Amino acid sequence: MSENDPQNDPSQDAKFLSVDRRSLLKLTGLTAAAIGVISMSDMTTEAQAAETWDKTFPKSDKVDHQKVSFMNKLGILLVADVYVPKSLDRSQRHAALVVGHPYGGVKEQTSGLYAQTMAERGFVTIAHDASYNGESGGQPHFTASAEAFVEDFLAAVDYLGQQPFVDRERIGIIGVCGSGGFSLAAAEIDPRIKAVATVSMYDIGQGQRQGLAENLDLDALKSQLKEISVQRWAEVDGAERMMAVGTPEVVTADSNPIAREFFDYYRTPRGQHPRSTTAMARTSNAPMTLFWSFDKLAWISPRPLLFVTGDHAHSRVFSEQAYAKASEPKELHVVDNAGHVDLYDRVNLIPWDKLQGFFDQHLSA
């Protein structure tokens, strides 16, 4: 799959619904995304490594990188980057981490940065493209599926556990933004995941239901679902697929701070990548309203949870809600002078020592 593949260019077959980030404070605000394995040994193949470094962060000389591919249980081919410390003794088994990207992002951005940096700190790591996104399979592309996104984490655990230098009893997860919610759901149902850290977490299901509002406005939700149902009929009758785009293409003097924050990452050289459109099919939003990240958090205990958020992140409410509902052991770590997107790539703000200490403690031999 290349960056010029039509399935990676939604403009080929879809119309776009531009989403104003200001509406995040209302129910309809989270219609977009970026706010943000049968025997696996038989099915796993190595994907052709890219000839050039296509990440939004510099390549480390302390880490070996390899692009791989593997199937999830839904029959979707996932493409991922594996990062291994060059100093790793491959005759021994080591702790490993699965890292998930923000909703609408790709592995070449935030999750790859986290994966490479944690590999520099001694962990075997993998950063995958979610199903229907990036270089991973699933048709039509740019579809949001909570079931698939949770399964992707489990399939990545499967892949890591097959590696002879990975200890199956020492696998954890880092979920950034929307992947934070999906990583919690994965841990709720899979005790193979021994520790979870979320960063700038979004509960995408709650976001689709009520945005950042404290309480659900049922009438507004029903109105949104009605609009989506009308769009489904239109597409059944031959209309182009409508996409909800999470990040504006331009900002103006009237743009709100949240829009500016995402624009500065996804639409500038800082973090933009051709496979990350931040778009998802509008009709995906209806089933996503049924996704609840926090209701079964008690199932994870006694495995530990770490919630990392910025002190002025607009998404802080999600981490605080999850922390309140989770059982011990749990910790809420608030980063000073940090917003939501700051923790995507501001390496001087991301609490690397905190993350390393958490996983060193809870994934120890």
FINU-603404 format. One record per residue (C-alpha): residue number from 1; x, y, z. Coordinates in steps of 0.001 Angstrom, whole numbers, padded with zeros to 6 digits. Last residue first. Layout:
BEGIN
NUM|X|Y|Z .
...
This chain:
BEGIN
365|011030|-009727|035878 .
364|009683|-006220|036274 .
363|006658|-005177|034234 .
362|005024|-003211|037064 .
361|008007|-001338|038396 .
360|009880|-000774|035146 .
359|006539|000106|033543 .
358|005750|002892|035995 .
357|009351|004089|036206 .
356|009585|004362|032423 .
355|006344|006300|032182 .
354|007328|008679|034969 .
353|010808|009161|033537 .
352|009315|009950|030137 .
351|006976|012603|031468 .
350|006201|014293|028106 .
349|006951|017984|028574 .
348|010468|018282|027113 .
347|009548|015802|024390 .
346|006715|017980|023150 .
345|005323|015339|020797 .
344|001781|014218|021538 .
343|001822|015512|025122 .
342|001555|019094|023911 .
341|-001608|018050|022066 .
340|-003729|018037|025229 .
339|-002209|021010|027007 .
338|000851|021103|029232 .
337|002180|023688|031675 .
336|002458|021167|034511 .
335|001891|017498|033757 .
334|-000832|015862|035842 .
333|-000235|012242|036889 .
332|-003291|010295|038046 .
331|-002381|006981|039651 .
330|-004059|003620|040041 .
329|-003649|000412|042011 .
328|-006475|000405|042867 .
327|-009882|000454|041219 .
326|-010838|002773|038380 .
325|-013934|005003|038440 .
324|-012288|008161|039791 .
323|-009206|007687|037603 .
322|-011382|007252|034538 .
321|-013291|010449|035258 .
320|-010098|012391|035878 .
319|-008513|011088|032703 .
318|-011600|012047|030697 .
317|-011885|015514|032280 .
316|-008311|016334|031279 .
315|-009355|016437|027607 .
314|-009241|020259|027414 .
313|-005641|019958|028602 .
312|-004717|022711|031067 .
311|-002816|020626|033626 .
310|-001848|018080|030995 .
309|-002835|014449|031389 .
308|-001268|011127|032328 .
307|-003427|008297|033705 .
306|-001474|005342|035096 .
305|-003218|002034|035719 .
304|-001985|-001035|037578 .
303|-003180|-004657|037356 .
302|-005083|-005543|040510 .
301|-007478|-004446|039033 .
300|-008399|-004460|035325 .
299|-012006|-005599|035860 .
298|-012653|-002489|037943 .
297|-012396|-000457|034735 .
296|-015626|-002011|033481 .
295|-017714|001133|032958 .
294|-014848|003362|031818 .
293|-014353|002930|028093 .
292|-017967|002916|026918 .
291|-018633|002404|023205 .
290|-022285|002560|022118 .
289|-021876|006066|020667 .
288|-019308|004544|018298 .
287|-022151|002780|016485 .
286|-023514|006173|015367 .
285|-020194|007870|014654 .
284|-019167|005500|011906 .
283|-021805|007095|009637 .
282|-019679|010219|009409 .
281|-016787|008236|007969 .
280|-013588|009235|009732 .
279|-011147|012013|008909 .
278|-008044|013007|010868 .
277|-006282|012995|007448 .
276|-003255|011064|008687 .
275|-001792|009141|005744 .
274|-000069|012227|004313 .
273|001605|013066|007630 .
272|001395|016319|009561 .
271|003142|016531|012922 .
270|005370|019596|013194 .
269|005323|020172|009445 .
268|001938|021844|009907 .
267|-001661|020654|009520 .
266|-001856|017886|012130 .
265|000053|019519|014987 .
264|-000634|023242|014826 .
263|-004114|022534|013499 .
262|-004899|020487|016597 .
261|-004060|023326|018967 .
260|-005646|025960|016764 .
259|-008941|024080|016713 .
258|-008809|023759|020501 .
257|-008040|027460|020904 .
256|-011079|028610|018892 .
255|-010796|029888|015338 .
254|-012175|033409|014850 .
253|-008876|034950|013754 .
252|-008674|032184|011188 .
251|-007411|028637|011030 .
250|-007100|026545|007900 .
249|-007518|022887|006974 .
248|-009560|022268|010081 .
247|-008839|019139|012148 .
246|-011348|016395|012905 .
245|-012796|015813|009467 .
244|-016161|014054|009429 .
243|-016398|012233|006116 .
242|-019525|011791|004018 .
241|-019547|008842|001626 .
240|-020749|009902|-001782 .
239|-024417|009442|-002504 .
238|-025629|006253|-004168 .
237|-028983|005438|-002626 .
236|-027411|003553|000259 .
235|-025248|006624|000779 .
234|-028294|008868|001113 .
233|-029982|006352|003400 .
232|-026902|006360|005633 .
231|-026860|010176|005632 .
230|-030440|010269|006898 .
229|-029474|007835|009657 .
228|-026569|010079|010596 .
227|-028848|013080|010969 .
226|-031237|011063|013128 .
225|-028353|009900|015311 .
224|-027361|013531|015848 .
223|-030901|014509|016779 .
222|-031135|011584|019171 .
221|-027932|012718|020841 .
220|-029225|016271|021125 .
219|-032430|015018|022737 .
218|-030451|012851|025125 .
217|-028278|015698|026375 .
216|-025730|013649|028303 .
215|-024082|015351|031252 .
214|-020719|016988|031921 .
213|-020330|018274|028375 .
212|-017013|017524|026697 .
211|-018661|015941|023680 .
210|-021962|014331|024634 .
209|-022498|011000|022895 .
208|-019640|011055|020397 .
207|-017224|012161|023083 .
206|-018505|009516|025431 .
205|-017708|006899|022820 .
204|-014340|008471|022011 .
203|-013164|008370|025620 .
202|-010175|010645|025089 .
201|-006883|010262|026902 .
200|-004103|012824|026959 .
199|-001761|009932|027848 .
198|-002926|006502|029016 .
197|-000715|004020|030838 .
196|-001705|000376|031140 .
195|-000102|-002551|032983 .
194|-000178|-006357|032731 .
193|-001995|-006912|029448 .
192|-002323|-010702|029327 .
191|-005409|-010147|031487 .
190|-007446|-009405|028351 .
189|-011014|-008116|028672 .
188|-010548|-004939|030701 .
187|-007078|-004483|029237 .
186|-008515|-004071|025737 .
185|-011136|-001627|026988 .
184|-008410|000425|028660 .
183|-006409|000438|025426 .
182|-009471|001636|023496 .
181|-009927|004587|025832 .
180|-006287|005600|025651 .
179|-006250|004999|021920 .
178|-008451|008070|021607 .
177|-005670|010294|023003 .
176|-002522|008204|023526 .
175|-002653|004577|024691 .
174|000454|003026|026232 .
173|000160|-000697|026792 .
172|001949|-003396|028775 .
171|003511|-006824|028203 .
170|005541|-008579|030901 .
169|004090|-012099|031241 .
168|004657|-012862|027558 .
167|008366|-012126|027970 .
166|009674|-010909|024615 .
165|013018|-012050|023123 .
164|011569|-015058|021270 .
163|008901|-012909|019579 .
162|005532|-014604|019520 .
161|004255|-012624|022485 .
160|004834|-009387|020609 .
159|002518|-010464|017817 .
158|-000255|-011626|020117 .
157|-000007|-008373|022078 .
156|-000376|-006534|018760 .
155|-003454|-008643|018050 .
154|-004937|-007645|021396 .
153|-004334|-003971|020675 .
152|-005939|-004307|017232 .
151|-008942|-006030|018822 .
150|-009775|-002829|020710 .
149|-009638|-000771|017509 .
148|-011645|-003385|015624 .
147|-014482|-003501|018136 .
146|-014514|000292|018451 .
145|-014879|000645|014696 .
144|-014169|003933|012941 .
143|-013943|003805|009153 .
142|-011223|005747|007374 .
141|-010712|003028|004756 .
140|-013651|001128|003341 .
139|-012407|-001456|003783 .
138|-009911|-002775|006293 .
137|-006152|-002922|005942 .
136|-003366|-001181|007808 .
135|-001162|001403|006101 .
134|-002843|004331|007801 .
133|-006375|003618|008977 .
132|-009091|001003|008470 .
131|-007694|-001042|011367 .
130|-005413|000957|013640 .
129|-001858|001591|012485 .
128|000512|-000125|014861 .
127|003276|001002|017215 .
126|005337|-001841|018696 .
125|007831|-001735|021523 .
124|010628|-003800|023057 .
123|011550|-001871|026180 .
122|014951|-000611|027332 .
121|014735|003155|027622 .
120|015610|003749|023986 .
119|012695|001438|023261 .
118|010488|003796|025291 .
117|011649|006624|023033 .
116|010965|004675|019843 .
115|007485|003626|020929 .
114|006530|007081|022179 .
113|007677|008730|018954 .
112|005939|006043|016918 .
111|002718|006599|018845 .
110|002858|010347|018196 .
109|003399|010355|014432 .
108|004476|007639|012015 .
107|002030|005216|013655 .
106|-000969|007078|012277 .
105|-003510|009580|013569 .
104|-007291|009713|013283 .
103|-007857|008759|016893 .
102|-004473|009210|018551 .
101|-001923|006406|018149 .
100|-001617|003203|020182 .
99|001597|001897|021741 .
98|002071|-001786|022596 .
97|004850|-002278|025135 .
96|007365|-005040|025864 .
95|009315|-006408|028824 .
94|012215|-008707|027985 .
93|013117|-012331|027342 .
92|016793|-013267|027063 .
91|018914|-014472|024123 .
90|018047|-011228|022376 .
89|020267|-009225|024713 .
88|019074|-005725|023854 .
87|021797|-003130|023206 .
86|020256|-002052|019903 .
85|017011|-001401|021747 .
84|014098|-002794|019702 .
83|011429|-000783|017898 .
82|008693|-002531|015911 .
81|006650|-000535|013420 .
80|003194|-001756|012486 .
79|000949|-002794|009633 .
78|-002288|-004581|010469 .
77|-004001|-006995|008094 .
76|-007673|-007370|008933 .
75|-009091|-010862|009426 .
74|-011205|-009888|012423 .
73|-008867|-011773|014735 .
72|-006013|-009466|013792 .
71|-003525|-010289|011080 .
70|000156|-009370|011042 .
69|002502|-006884|009410 .
68|006012|-005704|010192 .
67|008160|-002582|009729 .
66|011500|-002812|011500 .
65|013423|-000331|013633 .
64|016622|-000922|015621 .
63|017163|001592|018403 .
62|020043|003651|019772 .
61|020671|005642|016596 .
60|017231|007186|016939 .
59|015335|008413|013884 .
58|014054|011958|014138 .
57|010300|012566|014547 .
56|007502|012994|011991 .
55|008218|009561|010552 .
54|008843|008646|006924 .
53|012440|007424|007187 .
52|013275|006341|003640 .
51|013412|002930|002029 .
50|010341|001804|003932 .
49|010586|-001731|005212 .
48|008695|-004324|003188 .
47|006240|-005961|005515 .
46|007352|-008968|007510 .
45|004779|-011697|007621 .
44|002650|-013139|010376 .
43|000027|-015677|009339 .
42|001704|-018990|010145 .
41|003277|-017789|013380 .
40|-000056|-016229|014260 .
39|-001652|-019633|014407 .
38|-005393|-019577|013931 .
37|-004531|-013695|015114 .
36|-008672|014243|019973 .
35|-009262|014870|019202 .
34|-008156|013375|015953 .
33|-011391|011693|015153 .
32|-014348|013529|014088 .
31|-017978|013696|015173 .
30|-016825|014900|018538 .
29|-018544|018268|018623 .
28|-022098|017158|018041 .
27|-022772|016831|021745 .
26|-021598|020309|022626 .
25|-018342|021538|024099 .
24|-016535|019960|021190 .
23|-018524|022380|019039 .
22|-015665|024861|019171 .
21|-013616|022305|017298 .
20|-015565|023156|014156 .
19|-015933|019992|012076 .
18|-015746|020121|008298 .
17|-017996|017480|006769 .
16|-016218|016040|003784 .
15|-017416|014382|000638 .
14|-016177|010969|-000286 .
13|-014822|008796|-003034 .
12|-011479|010072|-004273 .
11|-011208|012729|-001583 .
10|-010720|009905|000877 .
9|-007136|009440|-000285 .
8|-005665|006422|001491 .
7|-007988|004020|-000296 .
6|-006850|005596|-003543 .
5|-003278|004371|-002941 .
4|-000945|007327|-003334 .
3|000592|006862|000110 .
2|001432|003357|-000954 .
1|000000|000000|000000 .
